[in-house]
Amino acid sequence: MRDNSSDYRALFLNDVPMMDMRAPVEFAKGAFPGVVSLPLMDDVERQKVGTCYKQKGQEAAIELGHQLVGGAVKAERVEAWAAFAKAHPEGYLYCFRGGLRSQIVQQWLQEAGIDYPRVLGGYKAMRTFLLETTAQAVAECDFVILGGLTGTGKTDVLLQLSNSLDLEGHANHRGSSFGKRASGQPAQIDFENSLAVDILKQRARGTEQFVLEDEGRIVGSCTLPLAMYEGMQQYPMVWLTDTLDNRVERILRDYVVNLCAEFTRLHGEEQGYPLFTERLLHSLSKIQKRLGGERYQRYLAIMQAGLEEQQRSGAVDLHRGWIEGLLREYYDPMYAYQRESKGARVEFSGDQEAVIAYLKARKAKRQSG
């Protein structure tokens, strides 16, 4: 039998398959990228055993657990664990602290003829390791912030760099009032874990300088690690520029064409379009107070006309009206103020090509220095 492991770094660097023995409610609060939930007990069973433990102690709780997960229920679960073990012979199992639950599963698998290792310290130890990974990177590495007006394509730039951390990608949100995606956001812990694994893998490849997009503390419903966010208020900046026409086209692509396609892919033609319409209208309503009544009504009318035309013919041309209006009258003045307040930190400004070249040269200089 392979040894039980506490080499968390190797587990995450190598994307080692893992099965999680915790109850579904624990898994939903947060897990690790790519792991599979195959709990020893379901939520109701876990609650009953927990109550028994408080009232009568560990021995009685274990006895109740064996009663609840016995017979056909036990056989079905052992079969699912065995199938995972056979499909992933290089994998591991874990529970919350690497204690009783994972030991029981390990024992039952052994009784079924399968030796399968567990992660010592379990979920808690791996989670602590990932939190420390992010904290160490913030303390030890260089960071540069990519800023720019709405629609300049900051994410497009990040995707062309080998040393970027795509915070919006990890949060599955585009970071603005219109940024909510059709597929929803990860739990806060899932967001933090996937970001930490990204950092771990990049540092293992030798990255010591990271590029981050200029973000607020909260990206949709995901909160950035505090130390990272505080650092982002001081890190040097690179400012991305582009023409208004290009920015309008990029926003049209991301927030209209691609978002509509996302909803259709997830919910089908019949339900997808009404849900997309509802989302777009709701996004506009979220900034109603800041727009003021007159401007909100004006953009709402243009958006509704655009949505009707899009549904009727598939054409998206009318949407350019509200997009350009919002950029000129709402987003650009707001970002211009921010640009001014952060001006002293801006060390380079240019279009996509120039910014990518500058950031690549900056990284190379850091590595050779």
TIZA-346506 format. One record per residue (C-alpha): residue in three letters; x, y, z. Coordinates in steps of 0.001 Angstrom, whole numbers, padded with zeros to 6 digits, always signed. Example, Ala and Ser with C-alpha at 12.3 -4.5 7.8 and 13.67 -1.06 7.14 Angstrom:
<kolros>
ALA+012300-004500+007800;SER+013670-001060+007140;
</kolros>
This chain:
<kolros>
MET+000000+000000+000000;ARG+001197+003531-000761;ASP+001858+005593+002358;ASN-000594+008125+003712;SER+000568+011608+002704;SER+001097+015010+004252;ASP+002913+016393+001190;TYR+000198+018931+000377;ARG+002441+020786-002070;ALA+002868+017694-004253;LEU-000852+016872-004054;PHE-001855+020275-005439;LEU+001034+020742-007873;ASN+000293+017403-009529;ASP-003513+017667-009490;VAL-003638+014357-007624;PRO-007206+012934-007669;MET-008809+013069-004227;MET-012149+011981-002788;ASP-013684+013993+000039;MET-015361+012018+002856;ARG-016978+015080+004465;ALA-020752+015536+004410;PRO-022301+017376+001414;VAL-022993+020492+003528;GLU-019286+020716+004436;PHE-018224+020173+000823;ALA-020605+022906-000401;LYS-019000+025469+001924;GLY-015642+024899+000278;ALA-013471+022256-001353;PHE-010394+021971-003556;PRO-010228+022188-007373;GLY-011081+018886-009035;VAL-011867+016846-005905;VAL-014912+014543-005815;SER-017447+014444-002982;LEU-018064+010843-001862;PRO-019170+011286+001756;LEU-019131+008653+004470;MET-022391+010125+005825;ASP-025028+012349+004287;ASP-026060+015572+006045;VAL-028893+013999+008087;GLU-026726+011071+009219;ARG-023893+013413+010190;GLN-026268+015594+012209;LYS-027641+012590+014115;VAL-024149+011287+014897;GLY-023025+014781+015975;THR-025975+015132+018355;CYS-025295+011660+019777;TYR-021612+012554+020291;LYS-022544+015671+022299;GLN-025100+013833+024422;LYS-023540+010381+024900;GLY-019901+010557+023829;GLN-017695+009141+021081;GLU-018377+005429+021577;ALA-022148+005829+021289;ALA-021719+008134+018281;ILE-019522+005593+016446;GLU-022047+002833+017196;LEU-024897+004975+015811;GLY-022810+005771+012726;HIS-022359+002064+011999;GLN-026118+001545+012396;LEU-026956+004411+010024;VAL-024323+003467+007441;GLY-024746-000286+007372;GLY-026175-002981+005139;ALA-027179-001814+001658;VAL-026228+001817+002390;LYS-022693+000791+003355;ALA-022377-001556+000357;GLU-023448+001212-002042;ARG-020938+003696-000613;VAL-018072+001199-000549;GLU-018843+000451-004204;ALA-018592+004174-005086;TRP-015268+004546-003222;ALA-013917+001385-004824;ALA-014872+002659-008284;PHE-012998+005927-007595;ALA-009964+004042-006265;LYS-009828+001792-009322;ALA-010258+004719-011719;HIS-007608+006766-009840;PRO-005001+004363-008427;GLU-002676+007318-007765;GLY-005285+009183-005676;TYR-006041+009786-001997;LEU-009020+010137+000321;TYR-009503+012633+003141;CYS-012016+013876+005720;PHE-012027+017071+007790;ARG-009003+016424+010002;GLY-007715+013160+008545;GLY-009237+011330+011475;LEU-012051+008912+012117;ARG-014099+009250+008930;SER-011208+008728+006529;GLN-009846+005905+008725;ILE-013216+004123+008590;VAL-013411+004481+004797;GLN-009814+003271+004481;GLN-010645+000230+006642;TRP-013818-000623+004721;LEU-011916-000380+001427;GLN-009242-002709+002826;GLU-011989-005173+003737;ALA-013107-004949+000090;GLY-009556-005775-001015;ILE-008403-002223-001848;ASP-005505-000482-000108;TYR-005992+003268-000544;PRO-004046+006038+001221;ARG-005468+009062+003026;VAL-004251+012626+003448;LEU-002919+013146+006961;GLY-004423+016241+008575;GLY-007266+016127+006038;TYR-009128+019112+004646;LYS-008146+021408+007519;ALA-004401+020930+007033;MET-004645+021337+003225;ARG-006749+024469+003610;THR-004209+025948+006045;PHE-001408+025126+003594;LEU-003208+026997+000772;LEU-003936+030065+002929;GLU-000240+030168+003865;THR+000708+029809+000162;THR-001182+033004-000702;ALA+000123+034872+002350;GLN+003722+033901+001532;ALA+003358+035070-002077;VAL+002021+038455-000954;ALA+004932+038785+001482;GLU+007691+037540-000832;CYS+006773+038350-004460;ASP+006518+041480-006606;PHE+003105+042540-007908;VAL+002079+044983-010612;ILE-001508+046181-011176;LEU-003095+046398-014628;GLY-005552+049304-014787;GLY-007542+050923-017577;LEU-010962+052204-018565;THR-013890+049782-018848;GLY-013682+047706-022024;THR-009972+048154-022751;GLY-009531+044370-022561;LYS-007585+043959-019329;THR-008612+040289-019074;ASP-007484+039714-022683;VAL-004041+041023-021686;LEU-003868+038861-018544;LEU-004635+035755-020601;GLN-001596+036452-022781;LEU+000783+036632-019821;SER+002328+033602-018122;ASN+002584+035399-014757;SER-000938+036808-014341;LEU-003491+035997-011643;ASP-006938+036302-013197;LEU-008973+037240-010115;GLU-012161+037641-012157;GLY-011579+034236-013736;HIS-011244+032574-010329;ALA-014348+034449-009124;ASN-016251+033663-012372;HIS-017379+037299-012500;ARG-016346+040228-014702;GLY-016065+042589-011766;SER-018603+045298-012672;SER-022344+045826-012149;PHE-022802+043912-015418;GLY-020193+041290-014533;LYS-022360+038445-013248;ARG-022058+035362-015442;ALA-024761+032825-016318;SER-023008+029983-014483;GLY-022812+031632-011043;GLN-019874+032118-008684;PRO-017871+029709-006551;ALA-018150+029639-002758;GLN-015720+032044-001058;ILE-013490+029186+000125;ASP-013452+027618-003361;PHE-012342+030977-004775;GLU-009524+031295-002242;ASN-008406+027696-002790;SER-008289+027898-006603;LEU-006379+031208-006415;ALA-003855+029663-004007;VAL-003330+026604-006240;ASP-002730+028957-009196;ILE-000117+030865-007142;LEU+001502+027601-005979;LYS+001849+026270-009543;GLN+003226+029544-010895;ARG+005792+029857-008113;ALA+006849+026252-008738;ARG+007592+027330-012338;GLY+009766+030168-011032;THR+007310+033089-011131;GLU+008168+035731-008533;GLN+006342+038688-010129;PHE+002580+038616-010655;VAL+000244+040828-012707;LEU-003208+041527-011208;GLU-006143+043455-012644;ASP-007144+046532-010660;GLU-010133+045336-008602;GLY-012228+046394-005644;ARG-012119+044256-002488;ILE-015152+042269-003662;VAL-015484+040684-007125;GLY-019190+039904-007331;SER-019654+037875-004150;CYS-016005+036794-003763;THR-013779+038757-001385;LEU-010081+039143-002172;PRO-007576+038046+000510;LEU-007102+041096+002741;ALA-003296+041233+002550;MET-003434+041036-001259;TYR-006087+043762-001488;GLU-004140+046051+000866;GLY-001033+045523-001253;MET-003011+046399-004380;GLN-003497+049921-003000;GLN+000277+050488-003223;TYR+001654+048247-005996;PRO+002954+049952-009179;MET+000473+050198-012059;VAL+000432+049782-015814;TRP-002427+051585-017576;LEU-004098+050027-020637;THR-005606+052306-023295;ASP-007840+051743-026334;THR-010228+053651-028592;LEU-013863+054154-027608;ASP-015017+052175-030675;ASN-012881+049167-029746;ARG-014096+049292-026164;VAL-017743+049377-027266;GLU-017166+046326-029498;ARG-015415+044425-026700;ILE-018245+045104-024226;LEU-020805+044150-026868;ARG-018942+040849-027327;ASP-018557+040027-023618;TYR-021724+041395-022032;VAL-024228+040848-024837;VAL-023157+038227-027414;ASN-021168+035912-025122;LEU-023461+036309-022105;CYS-026506+035497-024223;ALA-024703+032416-025560;GLU-023853+031351-021980;PHE-027500+031523-020904;THR-028635+029660-024011;ARG-026020+026953-023513;LEU-027017+026455-019870;HIS-030796+026797-020136;GLY-031671+026109-023786;GLU-033085+028481-026427;GLU-036543+028833-024890;GLN-035505+029733-021333;GLY-032033+031124-022029;TYR-033018+034338-023811;PRO-035606+035526-021238;LEU-033074+034846-018457;PHE-030386+036785-020367;THR-032842+039687-020852;GLU-033706+039673-017158;ARG-030018+039684-016191;LEU-029127+042619-018468;LEU-032067+044719-017267;HIS-031268+043892-013635;SER-027613+044888-014137;LEU-028712+048309-015400;SER-031165+048729-012519;LYS-028323+048177-010025;ILE-026732+051497-011051;GLN-030056+053349-011396;LYS-029456+055598-008363;ARG-025986+056584-009502;LEU-027197+057263-013046;GLY-030147+059373-011967;GLY-033708+059022-013228;GLU-033398+060711-016632;ARG-030263+058879-017759;TYR-031519+055542-016434;GLN-034796+055827-018384;ARG-032919+056827-021534;TYR-030539+053837-021387;LEU-033340+051498-020360;ALA-035321+052412-023498;ILE-032252+051822-025732;MET-031488+048502-024002;GLN-035080+047278-024324;ALA-035115+048171-028030;GLY-031786+046333-028444;LEU-033097+043239-026685;GLU-036266+043183-028781;GLU-034298+043506-032025;GLN-031815+040837-030894;GLN-034644+038414-030145;ARG-036424+039182-033426;SER-033468+039076-035836;GLY-030334+038140-033889;ALA-028815+041575-034653;VAL-027064+043293-031753;ASP-026317+046698-033322;LEU-028790+048672-031193;HIS-026994+047647-028003;ARG-024084+049892-028969;GLY-026244+052893-028017;TRP-026508+052147-024293;ILE-022958+050758-024124;GLU-021388+053908-025586;GLY-023644+056113-023474;LEU-022680+054366-020237;LEU-018989+054534-021114;ARG-019060+058253-021925;GLU-021386+059439-019156;TYR-020870+056974-016310;TYR-017828+054673-016385;ASP-015228+056941-017990;PRO-015684+059900-015602;MET-015501+057465-012659;TYR-012331+055800-013974;ALA-010773+059146-014920;TYR-011048+060181-011270;GLN-009465+056885-010174;ARG-006692+057280-012773;GLU-005915+060698-011344;SER-005824+059420-007755;LYS-003501+056560-008742;GLY-001434+058584-011225;ALA+001750+058587-009170;ARG+001846+054761-009257;VAL+001469+054444-013062;GLU+004853+053462-014506;PHE+003727+052734-018085;SER+000697+053444-020302;GLY-000128+052094-023749;ASP-002331+049921-025962;GLN-002605+046125-025660;GLU+000454+045327-027753;ALA+002652+047862-025952;VAL+001422+046847-022485;ILE+001964+043122-023128;ALA+005490+043803-024412;TYR+006248+046020-021405;LEU+004954+043489-018852;LYS+006868+040619-020482;ALA+010058+042703-020455;ARG+009400+043665-016829;LYS+009119+039985-015882;ALA+012272+039060-017802;LYS+014197+041857-016089;ARG+013061+040633-012671;GLN+014106+037042-013483;SER+017523+038022-014841;GLY+018118+040503-012012;
</kolros>
